[in-house]
Amino acid sequence: MGNLDLGKLITIILFFFIGMFFFGDKIFSWYQHKDDLQLNISNLVYTKADFTKMEASEREVFLRETSTACVNKHHVDGLSCLDTSYWLANSLVDRGVDEDLAMELMSSCSKACETETYVAPIISNGANPQTKKKRKAGENYGGATKWFWEED
């Protein structure tokens, strides 16, 4: 086996610290999965009692949002359905949701993941999505070329 020279050891440690200085934040972000899909639920319910007190329509909206988040996470990050349900529970607990409620939502998350039912998010403030406005003849096109086959 050969001797490990003190100069080689210092060189290895020096290169390690230089690498960590320049690339440490990238290495830690890869390790912590900061670029993964984050939990995005508009109206969180924090306790199981609050969940049971909700009206049926509000409860359905909340369950649709959680199932949509689970299906998105499953497809974007390539997690298994079990890992996706654990991700949901851990994310909810990190935001202050009661552990009993988070455990119950795990089953709905895994069912949504297995059946791959994607429900479009419901717009809660009643705003309509913006539609493309048709231009009238003679309007300024902002410097763009209007082709002869375009309608007025």
C-alpha positions as CSV (number, residue, x, y, z in Angstrom):
1,M,0.0,0.0,0.0
2,G,2.2,3.1,-0.2
3,N,2.7,6.0,2.1
4,L,0.3,8.9,2.0
5,D,2.5,11.9,1.8
6,L,1.5,15.0,3.8
7,G,1.8,17.1,0.7
8,K,-0.7,14.9,-1.2
9,L,-3.1,15.1,1.8
10,I,-2.9,18.9,2.0
11,T,-3.4,19.1,-1.8
12,I,-6.6,16.9,-1.6
13,I,-8.0,18.9,1.2
14,L,-7.2,22.2,-0.5
15,F,-8.9,21.1,-3.8
16,F,-11.9,20.0,-1.7
17,F,-12.3,23.4,-0.1
18,I,-11.8,25.2,-3.4
19,G,-14.4,23.0,-5.0
20,M,-16.8,23.6,-2.1
21,F,-16.2,27.3,-2.3
22,F,-17.1,27.6,-6.0
23,F,-19.6,24.8,-6.4
24,G,-20.9,24.1,-2.9
25,D,-24.2,25.9,-3.3
26,K,-25.0,23.9,-6.5
27,I,-24.0,20.7,-4.8
28,F,-26.3,21.4,-1.8
29,S,-29.2,22.4,-4.0
30,W,-28.9,19.2,-6.0
31,Y,-28.9,17.3,-2.7
32,Q,-31.8,19.2,-1.2
33,H,-33.9,19.1,-4.4
34,K,-34.6,22.8,-4.4
35,D,-35.7,22.8,-8.0
36,D,-38.4,20.2,-7.4
37,L,-42.1,21.0,-7.7
38,Q,-43.2,22.7,-4.6
39,L,-46.5,22.3,-2.8
40,N,-49.0,24.9,-4.1
41,I,-52.4,24.9,-2.4
42,S,-54.2,28.1,-2.2
43,N,-56.4,27.5,0.9
44,L,-54.8,25.3,3.5
45,V,-56.8,23.6,6.2
46,Y,-54.7,23.2,9.3
47,T,-56.7,20.8,11.5
48,K,-58.9,17.8,11.1
49,A,-61.7,19.5,12.9
50,D,-61.6,22.4,10.5
51,F,-61.7,19.9,7.6
52,T,-64.8,18.2,8.9
53,K,-66.5,21.6,9.5
54,M,-66.0,22.7,5.9
55,E,-68.9,22.6,3.5
56,A,-69.0,19.8,1.0
57,S,-68.1,22.0,-1.9
58,E,-65.1,23.6,-0.1
59,R,-63.9,20.2,1.0
60,E,-64.1,19.0,-2.6
61,V,-62.1,21.9,-3.8
62,F,-59.5,21.3,-1.2
63,L,-59.3,17.6,-2.1
64,R,-59.1,18.4,-5.8
65,E,-56.2,20.8,-5.2
66,T,-54.3,18.2,-3.2
67,S,-54.9,15.5,-5.8
68,T,-53.8,17.9,-8.6
69,A,-50.6,18.7,-6.7
70,C,-50.0,15.0,-6.2
71,V,-50.5,14.1,-9.9
72,N,-48.2,17.0,-10.9
73,K,-45.5,16.0,-8.5
74,H,-45.7,12.4,-9.7
75,H,-45.3,13.4,-13.3
76,V,-42.8,16.2,-13.0
77,D,-40.4,14.6,-10.5
78,G,-40.9,11.0,-11.5
79,L,-41.7,9.8,-8.0
80,S,-43.6,6.7,-7.2
81,C,-47.1,7.1,-5.8
82,L,-46.0,6.1,-2.3
83,D,-43.2,8.6,-2.3
84,T,-45.6,11.3,-3.7
85,S,-48.0,10.7,-0.8
86,Y,-45.2,11.0,1.7
87,W,-44.0,14.2,0.0
88,L,-47.5,15.6,0.4
89,A,-47.7,14.7,4.1
90,N,-44.3,16.1,4.8
91,S,-45.0,19.3,2.9
92,L,-48.3,19.8,4.8
93,V,-46.7,19.1,8.2
94,D,-43.9,21.6,7.3
95,R,-46.6,24.2,6.7
96,G,-48.2,23.6,10.1
97,V,-51.0,21.2,9.1
98,D,-52.1,18.7,11.8
99,E,-50.4,15.3,11.3
100,D,-53.8,13.4,11.5
101,L,-55.2,15.4,8.6
102,A,-51.9,14.9,6.6
103,M,-52.1,11.2,7.1
104,E,-55.7,11.1,5.8
105,L,-54.8,13.1,2.8
106,M,-52.0,10.6,2.0
107,S,-54.6,8.1,0.9
108,S,-56.4,10.5,-1.4
109,C,-53.0,11.5,-2.8
110,S,-52.0,7.9,-3.6
111,K,-55.4,7.2,-5.2
112,A,-55.1,10.3,-7.4
113,C,-51.6,9.3,-8.3
114,E,-52.5,5.7,-9.2
115,T,-55.6,6.6,-11.2
116,E,-53.8,9.7,-12.7
117,T,-56.9,11.8,-12.5
118,Y,-55.8,15.3,-13.1
119,V,-58.4,17.9,-12.2
120,A,-57.8,21.4,-13.5
121,P,-57.3,24.0,-10.7
122,I,-60.4,25.9,-9.9
123,I,-60.2,29.7,-10.1
124,S,-61.3,30.8,-6.7
125,N,-61.6,34.5,-7.2
126,G,-64.1,34.2,-10.1
127,A,-61.8,35.8,-12.7
128,N,-62.3,34.6,-16.2
129,P,-59.2,33.6,-18.1
130,Q,-58.0,36.3,-20.5
131,T,-59.0,35.7,-24.1
132,K,-57.1,37.0,-27.2
133,K,-58.7,40.2,-28.4
134,K,-59.3,40.4,-32.1
135,R,-57.9,43.5,-33.7
136,K,-59.9,45.7,-35.9
137,A,-59.0,46.8,-39.4
138,G,-56.5,49.7,-39.3
139,E,-55.2,49.1,-35.8
140,N,-51.6,49.3,-35.1
141,Y,-49.9,45.9,-35.0
142,G,-47.0,47.2,-32.9
143,G,-44.5,47.1,-35.8
144,A,-45.2,43.5,-36.7
145,T,-45.9,42.4,-40.2
146,K,-49.5,41.7,-41.1
147,W,-49.5,38.9,-43.6
148,F,-52.1,38.9,-46.4
149,W,-53.7,35.6,-45.2
150,E,-54.5,37.0,-41.8
151,E,-58.0,38.0,-41.2
152,D,-59.0,41.5,-40.2
